[in-house]
Amino acid sequence: MIEILSPTQLPRAREAGALVADILQTLKSRCEVGTNLLDIDRWAEAMIVEAGALSCYVDYEPSFGRGPFGHYICTSVNDAVLHGLPHDYALADGDLLSLDLAVSVGGVVADSAISFIVGDTKPAQSVELISATERALAAGIAVAGPGARIGDISHAIGTTLNEAGYSVNTQFGGHGVGSTMHQDPHVSNTGRPGRGYKLRPGLLLALEPWIMADTAELVTDADGWTLRSATGCRTAHSEHTIAITDEGAEILTLPRQPHS
């Protein structure tokens, strides 16, 4: 199903996006060497509940997971890239952490992910991985607007990642959002321009380039959820929810205020 929001729903989408962005930035500011992934999950839960929002993850039970997710945020560390199930792990200096969060406010969902390095050690490869996903995300957003097609976004993302030297896995990608977290259209992280669904005002899309340093192959962790690089290499993931408007693409999950 492809859902088009009415003009009266867009303010709720903005509210959801602002909340997701604020929670992610707050969590980033709290993450330091020694922070436990389970603490991050508890912090996310508390902020979602305090805001009167609903988690899109805790009861999520898709075909590719093992039972309900049971947590409020995805915490993927180093070689884990998607759907990282929070567990008893204390972050170490130089760890590359990806946080992925989706919440519903007033019946409208926003979804976003950030990747960053914990502590003072900043491995060059990790810095570049994060930068590549952020550049690809920006490229995808830049071509989104009324009249453009899904393939235009996919092509912009894939071209940016390929030019940076990374292979693209097409098992998971971006997607429509609205009253639920995962909707059509699927937005692959590579594709041909001029193809696919034509964008129209009111469409919400979650765009999410993700890469692995030296492979395009995923393996599923023993927890039944966490997806890791097949070679054990590092990974990165960046995601924004955008709204297609008459003027172009509005980023709903852009951080609104600085966090120290």
N, C-alpha and C positions, 0 to 999 in steps of 0.2 A: 504494500500500500504506500502510495506517495501522498503525504498530507500537506496541505497548503494552509498556513495560518491566516486567520482573519486579522484585519488591522487592530481589532480590540485585543487580540492575543499577543501581539508583539511586545507590549510593555511587560507581560509576564515572562516572555522569553528573555528580555533584557534583564529582568530581576534574577532569573535563574542563572543566566550567564555571569552576572556580577557576583553572585554568591559563590559559584564554582571557582571563579578566578580568585576571589578573596580567600577562600579556604585553602586553595593550592598555595598561594603566596604565603599565607600564615604558616602552613605546614613546612614549606621550604625554609622559612626563617627559624623554625624550631629544630630542624634536623641538624644534628651535629654528630661528631664521633661519639659512639656509645648509645645513640638513640635506637630504641628497639622498634621494629616494624609494627609490633602489636600496639605500642604506644601511639604511633602515627594513626593507626586504625581507630583507636579510642578517641583521639583528638578529633578526627574527622567526624565520627559519630556524634560527639558532643556539639560540634558546630552546626551540623545538619539539623539536629533536634532543636537546638536553641533558635535556629532561624525559622522553625516551623515547616521545613522542607521535608521531602521524602527521598530516601536513598533508592537509587535505581539498581543497586548491586546486591544488597543483603539477601533478597529473595530470588535473585536472578538465577534461572535454571535452564540455560540453552542446551542444545544438542551437543555442543563441543565441550561442555564442562561436566564435572562430576558432581551432580546434586546441586542444591542451592549454594551460591557463592559464600554466603554466611558472614561477609565482612562489608565494610563501607567504602573502601578504596582499594585500588590495585597498587601494590608496591613491588616494583620489578627492579632487581639489583644486578648490575654488571652484565652477565650473559642472559639474564631474564629480560624479555622485551615487552611481553603482553600478558595481561590477566594475572599478574603476580599476586599470589595469595599471601596475605600477611601471615607471618609466622615468627617464631621466637628467634630473631636474628638481630644482633647489635651492629649498627653501621660502623664501618672502619674508615680510616683516613684514605681518601682517594676513590672510594666506592662511587659508581655511577648509579644514581637512583632515578627511576621514572615513577611518577605518581599520576594515576589516571582516575578521574572522578566524574560521576554523572549524578545529578539530582533533579528532582521535579519540584517546581514552584507553581502553585496555582494550576496544576495540570499540564505544564509545559516543561520539557526537559532541556537541559544544557549539558554538554559533555566536553571535557578538556583534559589534556595531559601535558606535563612538563618533565624535562629531564635536566638534572644538574649533578654536580660533583660535590660530595660531602668532604668537609675538612679542608686542609691547606694544600694537600698534594693534588695537582691538576694534570693528570696524564695527557699528553698531547693528542693521542688517538681519541680519548674520550671527549676532549674539547671539540675536536673536528666532527665527531659523530653527532654531537648535539647541534653544532652549528649547521651541519648539512640538513638535518631534519627541519630546523627552524627556517633555513633558506627555502627549502622545498615547500614548506607550509605557506610561506609568504608568496611564493610564485603561484601556488594554486589559488590562493585568495585573490591575487592580482588579476586573474583572468575570469573570476566569477562575477556574474551579473546577469540581468535579464537578457535573454536571447542567446547567451552562451550555452554550451552543452557540457555535460558531465565529462565527455572525452577531452575537452579543453583543459579542465582542471587536472585530470589524470595525466595528460601529456606534460603539462607544466611541472607537476610534481616529479614524475618519472625522469624527465629530461634533466632536472636539477640534480637528482640523486645519481643518475648515471654519469653525468659530467663530473661529479665529485668522486667517481670511482666505485660506487656501490651497486650491488645487484638488488633487484626489487622482488620481494616475495608478494604474490598476489592472492594468498589464501585469506588474508584479512586486510581491510582497508577502511576508508571512510564510509559514511552512511547518512541517510536522512534521519532526522530526529523530529519530535513533535510531542504528541501526547504520550509516546513511548520512546524508549532509548534507541532501539535499532529498527529502522524502517528503510524501505526503498526510497531513493535509488542507492545502489551500491556505488561507491566511488573508489575505484581501483587506484593504486599508487603508480600505475603506468597505463598508458592508453594512447589512442589515436585522436587527434583533434577533430572537431566537427562531427563527432559521433555521440550517440546516447541521448538521454533525456534533455530537453531544452529547459533551462532554468527560468523560473518565473517568480515575481514578487510573492512573498509569503512562505517560500520554501526555506526550511532550516536544514543545513548540512553540517555534519561533523567531519572535518578533514583531518586525516591523521597519518602523515608520513612516518614510517619507522624503518630502521635499517639495522643490519648486523655487519660487523666490520669486514668479515672475509667469507661470508656465505649467504645464501638465500634460503637455507633449509632450517626448518624449525623442528624441535622435539618437545614433547609434552612431559613435564615434570611428574614425579610420582604422586604429587598431590592432586593430579587430574585437571589442573587449571593452568598453572604457570607454563608459559611457552618460552623456551630458551633457544639460543643459537645452537645448531648441531655441533659446531666445532668448539664451543665454550668461549667464543670471542665476545667482546663487549658489544653493546647495542644501545640504541637511543630511540626516543618516541616523542613527537610533539603533536599537539592536537588543539584546534579551536573549533567552536561552533560559530557558524556565520548565518546571518539572515540575508536572503536575497531581497533587495528593495528596488524601488524604481531607479534609485541612483547608482546601485552597484551591490557591493557586499559589505555588510556591517558585521564587524567582529564582536560577538556578544561576550566572549570569555577573555577579553583583553583585561589585564590587571588595571584596576582603577586607582589604586593608591599604593605608595611605596611601603615596603616592609623591611625593617632593618634586620 
